[in-house]
Amino acid sequence: MKKTTKDAIVIGFALFSMFFGAGNLIFPGYLGMQLGSHFAIGMIGFLITGVGLPLLAILACTRGDGTFESIAEKINKKFAIVFASVLFLAIGPLLAVPRTAATTFEIAVNPFFPKIPAVIVILVYFLINLYFVIKRSTIIDTIGKFLTPALLLLLVVLIVKGIAAPIGNIVEIETTNVFATSLLEGYQTMDAIAALLFAAIITSSIKNKGYNKKEISPMLIKSSIVAVIGLAFVYGGLMYIGAQTGDITTKDVSKTGLLLLISKNILGRIGPVVIGISMGLACLSTSIGLITAGSDFFETITNGRLKYKYNAIVISIISFGVALLGVDKIIVYSAPILNLLYPVSITIMVTAFLTKSININAIRLAVYTSLVFSILLQIPGLNLKILPLSAIGFGWVIPTIVALIFGAIIYRNKLTT
């Protein structure tokens, strides 16, 4: 096997592991249940934002020095720091970390020990987090290296068996805006946000293998194909199986409850136990990594004024409070936050490829326009249905494109940087 091929596979699995958050597994099956016979269209939409955007994010970062800050700083240095901080808060204490805790309780503990209060389980969960984060122990990293392959193997068995022996019939469901709804549901994976912040890790890994700057993008593309195949199989397979549950469950089933139901119907009594333990440990590994990264980040941008240990404690306390809301409530309140962050993130990703052909002022105008309209669209009572695509959640797209074109015309005779 050629060195480039071997490296592409290794890096591809690293990319897969980065995007393969255990908490994300609750979304595709539930979306499949909601869409029923329309699951194929939904699968395309979900994969575009749940898989395609994270890969675009990493490729966009290669337009700089491989980090998000390097492409965001071209817009404005203060903006880059503020927006990166907001992204870290989103994948940290506000959304992703508490979701791992709530998912662990609902999948790994509550079904088997229903009398143990959520507050106790989640408190213990974050005490364990803090132990490993503050100690900076590598034990959890070692465990994580085994957990991801083990959980993937379990899912392969689950999906293959679910395809070979369907657990129910795919029913016809009346629904509208299937594609747009699925695109927005893909936001919930938060992988594109994570990719922007952690792209430096993958880029650094490629450089360490001896590849120069010109070789980074081709290697990332090859690696991305490996990651896409893996993620498409997992997400697509779970969505297909979820579509089979329309006549064996009720619409009020929770996202975690549906995953447990699927595992029980396919793997028998042992299914919920195995997937509960696997996902619980995988969620713990993910949250420890996120808390560590966030604590490091805020110590760095404050030049050490906010100490790593203090940051870890504060992030854990906030995450603990949010986790008590439960998975479904966290998802509900996370939607408007992600609808604010994704338009700006997507605009930064796309325009990163245009910096050599369009003046940076035009790009700034587009980014700030996406920010303004994403905020306006989240204000209750403000009727912006006149905007194209606003009815399906993408009212920011046309104004951003118009701003970019307008800026390109105004600054066409000026230098691009």
PyMOL commands that set and color helices and strands:
alter all, ss='L'
color gray80, all
select helices_A, chain A and resi 3-19+22-61+68-72+77-94+96-109+118-135+139-164+178-187+191-208+213-243+255-267+270-301+308-323+327-351+360-376+390-392+397-410
alter helices_A, ss='H'
color red, helices_A
deselect
rebuild
show_as cartoon
